[in-house]
Amino acid sequence: MSNQEFDIIFRGDIVFGHQLADVKQRLQQLFKADAAKVDALFSGRPVPLKRGLDLASAEKYKEALTRAGAQVDIVVAGETKPVSAPVARPVPAPFIATPTPAAAPLTLAQRLEQQAAADKEAAEKAALKREQEVREQAARDAEQGVVTSAAPSWSLAPVGSYMLQPTERAIEEPIAIDTSEISLRPAEAGNILDANEQPAEPVATVVVPHFEVAEAGADLVRADEKMDIPLLEIELEDWGLADLGEYLISATEKPQIAVPVIHIPDVGLAPVGADLGQLKPQVKAVVPDVSGIRLAD
């Protein structure tokens, strides 16, 4: 058991009584990271914060992160089930950042130990103060004969916290993706596939016959390809030329067209300007308003 290694897994949960914005700010101070990297830890997926620790070091990391407001689990390296069920802890006192000397920067483990010691001392002082206040209030109530009811066990969870305990949630196994065979290729390289990975393009077979260009005016049809066309025998003895303007069709060959008979009744022309009895439109007389018009001198 002494050689067994443990991991610190964070699933985005915060300790009851802490605000999400305050927890993120404290994690930025602990890990010396920017806001974007800390926000990525709250995606809801299990994220390993520290790997390959012994049990004592893992407990120190968990205690320090819990006081900072981050709910973490200790799991055996390579597994996802927590080592033990989480123990209910008192609400830690507000986080107080411990300044570190610029000349000798501390490691993450040293910062966590200092922060854990400061939080523990502040929590003990706050617990003693609350216990003293409760005793004094109970003594005053006893003198006055006031019966105090038990404090309600219900409370409001902070914004962004999970309503289920870690033991009630489904355990998600961290996905380890092997990226050893993945590499980046410059954008100007073009195709991301190598030449041996690209499918071979089929080569189209084009049959090109042997063509030649004939000379201008040459007959493109050979003698053996020509067809014998019979000549028509036309007798021109009865043929002649007609006079200019004469019909080429005789009177017997012309089609007979019936001339329609058009009946014209007694119709005459009216004189210019006469009234033909058409309907006249009703035109409304327009009376202009000349009240605003006057003649100049």
PyMOL commands that set and color helices and strands:
alter all, ss='L'
color gray80, all
select helices_A, chain A and resi 20-31+35-40+55-67+108-144+187-189+223-225
alter helices_A, ss='H'
color red, helices_A
select strands_A, chain A and resi 6-14+47-53+70-76
alter strands_A, ss='S'
color yellow, strands_A
deselect
rebuild
show_as cartoon
